[in-house]
């Protein structure tokens, strides 16, 4: 499984913590008979060749060995390895949902970075700082300007695209995992397939074969979402039939895919709105892993992309779901609610609360009423800052005319 591992100068490659000389031992540990040793190896690989979503020079070199492990029936926990490969390719999937990977735009962006003049980049950042709308915004922009390093940014972009392409090269073989007996591995392979639009012809065909025979709702739902991300419009008639089927998880997946394929109608938005309020249960393993299994958040963000074609009740459903979410689960629903309520973007300057539209006032009031567990997260405050709303709980409540939390 790991032939050729020692032929690579791992110590000469970089990962998050410097030289990558520890990677070979971790790859070997993935094939260990000890569950504790495997868990530790996975934990460390998520920390060094994938660190908080970033990928590094050593990442692409590890991919072929991980793919061999995933493909070998003797290897334990092959699904875990496949999900690791997906993470190495794209980072956190929230960055690409619900639209999917725009690989042409990604490649073009990297080429623009490669061709850019670093001095011009710094001049543009200076102008960006000067264009800040207020002092708080200026401080945030100045902080970004102070740490910006065009050379490091380009190196990181090249490493991440190299990791993506390394996984893409393995996709034709990894699609074979859609046929294995373990449903957890089938689900992982179906999830992986959805992130590679350049491999869509082969992946769509394989996903359709899987769907024709798949009995596990979690596997089938994952395959449907991936087929939608890959643009398989040929599935639309089948998906429409499934909207009224007996399995809530499959109806959710069908609605997600139909919206992604540009085939949303009142029935689709109704299923998505219902999922915002009360998402389908995960059912028996394997669970759907998109957006970390947050079916409510995925439904809300999908509705937000349809903002020009929604009835007012859609925002009601998103806000109802927001009151039922807390902590990190509130993030995607918050972003969706704000996009629906502020279709023209963040208001600058922030007007008095009384001058907001009625839907905007409802969103602000709902946000201000969320539990402290949500307000303690910096990421939540970043979402609010992007929409020019108060980022302190007490200030937001005062702005909405509410009392102290």
Buried (B, 14 or more C-beta within 10 A) or exposed (E): BBEEBEEBEBEEBBBBEEBBBBBBEBBBBBBBEEEEBBBBBBEBBBBBBBBEEBBBBBBBBBBBBBBBBBBEEEBBBBBBBBBBBBBBBBBEBBEBBBEBBEBEEBBEEBEEBEEBEEEEBBEEBEEEBEEBEEEEBBEBBBEEBEEEEBEEBBBBBBBBBBBBBBBBBBBEEBBEBBEBEBBBBBBBBBBBBBBBBBBBEEBBEBBBBBBEEBEBBBBBBBBBBBBBBBBBBEBBEBBBEBBEEEBBBBBBBBBBBBBBBEBBEEBBBBBBBBBBBBBBEBBEEBBBBBBBEBBBBBBBBBBBBBBEBBEEEBBBBBBBBBBBBBBBBBBBBBBBBBBBBBEEEBBEEBEEBEEBEEBBBBBBBBBBBBBEEBBEBEEBBEBBBEBBBBBEBBEBBBBBEBEEE
